[in-house]
Amino acid sequence: MIRDGDRTDQGTTPSDLEKRVARLEARTEAVAEAIRSLAHGLEEGPLAEPGERTVAEAARRAYELLLITDPHRDEEHHEARR
């Protein structure tokens, strides 16, 4: 049984692993939402007007979703402020 304070073979505590798993789960959810947004934007119904911006809007939304959950975003923002 692994408890807080115990170390794994690579020197990572269970608490560190739980935090990493939580970040990975959040990122996976964001990627899934971005894919849903893109798929929705690509679904053109038979009554869709030519040139509608749904694909571009879906792509922008997908990009924003990925930016929001980018794990390096805060690091890059912090570096840029120096």
C-alpha positions in Angstrom: 0.0 0.0 0.0 1.3 3.4 -0.9 0.6 6.3 1.5 1.4 10.0 1.3 5.0 10.5 2.1 6.0 7.2 0.5 8.1 7.3 -2.6 7.6 5.4 -5.8 10.5 4.0 -7.8 11.0 7.3 -9.6 11.0 9.4 -6.4 7.4 10.7 -7.0 5.0 10.8 -4.1 1.4 9.5 -4.6 0.2 13.1 -4.0 2.4 14.2 -7.0 0.9 11.4 -9.1 -2.6 12.3 -8.2 -2.0 16.0 -9.2 -0.5 14.8 -12.5 -3.4 12.5 -13.2 -5.9 15.4 -12.4 -4.0 17.6 -14.9 -4.0 14.9 -17.5 -7.7 14.3 -17.0 -8.5 18.0 -17.4 -6.4 18.2 -20.5 -8.1 15.1 -22.0 -11.5 16.6 -21.3 -10.5 19.8 -23.1 -9.2 17.9 -26.1 -12.5 15.9 -26.3 -14.5 19.2 -26.1 -12.3 20.7 -28.8 -13.0 17.7 -31.0 -16.7 17.9 -30.4 -16.6 21.6 -31.3 -14.8 20.9 -34.5 -17.1 18.1 -35.4 -20.1 20.3 -34.7 -18.7 23.0 -37.0 -18.1 20.6 -39.8 -21.7 19.2 -39.7 -23.4 21.2 -42.4 -27.0 20.6 -42.7 -28.8 20.6 -46.1 -30.2 24.1 -45.4 -26.8 25.6 -44.5 -25.9 28.7 -46.4 -22.7 28.6 -48.4 -19.9 30.5 -46.7 -21.3 30.2 -43.2 -18.7 30.8 -40.6 -19.6 27.7 -38.5 -16.3 25.9 -39.3 -14.2 28.9 -38.6 -16.0 29.6 -35.4 -15.7 26.0 -34.3 -12.0 26.0 -35.0 -11.6 29.2 -33.0 -13.6 27.7 -30.1 -11.5 24.5 -30.2 -8.3 26.5 -30.2 -9.5 28.6 -27.2 -10.4 25.4 -25.3 -6.9 24.0 -25.8 -5.3 27.3 -24.9 -7.2 27.5 -21.6 -6.0 24.1 -20.5 -2.4 24.4 -21.8 -0.2 23.3 -18.9 2.6 25.6 -20.2 0.5 28.7 -20.6 1.1 30.0 -17.1 4.9 29.3 -17.4 5.1 31.2 -20.8 3.0 34.1 -19.5 5.3 34.3 -16.4 8.4 34.2 -18.6 7.0 36.9 -20.9 6.4 39.3 -18.0 10.1 39.1 -16.9 
